[in-house]
Amino acid sequence: MAKELTKQELHNLAMNVVGKDLEKKGFEFLGVNSDIKANPQFVALKNKKLHFVVVRAILYPENPKNVDRIYMESMKSHATKFNAETFYAGVGIANASNYELPVTHEENYIINYDGWQEI
């Protein structure tokens, strides 16, 4: 029987997607925390500006662009103390053969990600 990915494993997949995107865009990592309960996951620097990036793995059929506004406002308030900009990066993940099935170790998956949103 196919073993489903845990919430932490799904989160790690999302972290890899966002981390590669940040690298490609020239960000310098000051802090990375892949613990699912930690926020923000990335503290990064670009053009002398601090960026806090919150990463979420979102399973189909949920929309990865939907932001928990109340939570993100509290994160933005925290970031302001450090003169940092706050971003949300939702990464959609689904089973490639059938979106209705769970994401497992044995099967391919599809990523739905088109960047982060400023909060």
Secondary structure as the mmCIF struct_conf table of DSSP 4:
data_model
#
loop_
_struct_conf.conf_type_id
_struct_conf.id
_struct_conf.beg_label_comp_id
_struct_conf.beg_label_asym_id
_struct_conf.beg_label_seq_id
_struct_conf.end_label_comp_id
_struct_conf.end_label_asym_id
_struct_conf.end_label_seq_id
HELX_LH_PP_P HELX_LH_PP_P1 ALA A 2 LYS A 3
STRN STRN1 GLU A 4 GLU A 4
HELX_LH_PP_P HELX_LH_PP_P2 LEU A 5 THR A 6
HELX_RH_AL_P HELX_RH_AL_P1 LYS A 7 LYS A 24
TURN_TY1_P TURN_TY1_P1 LYS A 25 GLY A 26
STRN STRN2 GLU A 28 VAL A 32
TURN_TY1_P TURN_TY1_P2 ILE A 36 LYS A 37
BEND BEND1 ASN A 39 ASN A 39
BEND BEND2 GLN A 41 GLN A 41
STRN STRN3 PHE A 42 LYS A 46
TURN_TY1_P TURN_TY1_P3 ASN A 47 LYS A 48
STRN STRN4 LYS A 49 LEU A 59
TURN_TY1_P TURN_TY1_P4 TYR A 60 PRO A 61
BEND BEND3 GLU A 62 GLU A 62
TURN_TY1_P TURN_TY1_P5 PRO A 64 LYS A 65
HELX_RH_AL_P HELX_RH_AL_P2 ARG A 69 THR A 80
TURN_TY1_P TURN_TY1_P6 LYS A 81 ASN A 83
STRN STRN5 ALA A 84 ASN A 95
BEND BEND4 ALA A 96 SER A 97
TURN_TY1_P TURN_TY1_P7 TYR A 99 GLU A 100
BEND BEND5 LEU A 101 LEU A 101
HELX_LH_PP_P HELX_LH_PP_P3 PRO A 102 VAL A 103
STRN STRN6 THR A 104 THR A 104
BEND BEND6 HIS A 105 GLU A 107
STRN STRN7 TYR A 109 ASN A 112
STRN STRN8 GLN A 117 GLU A 118
#
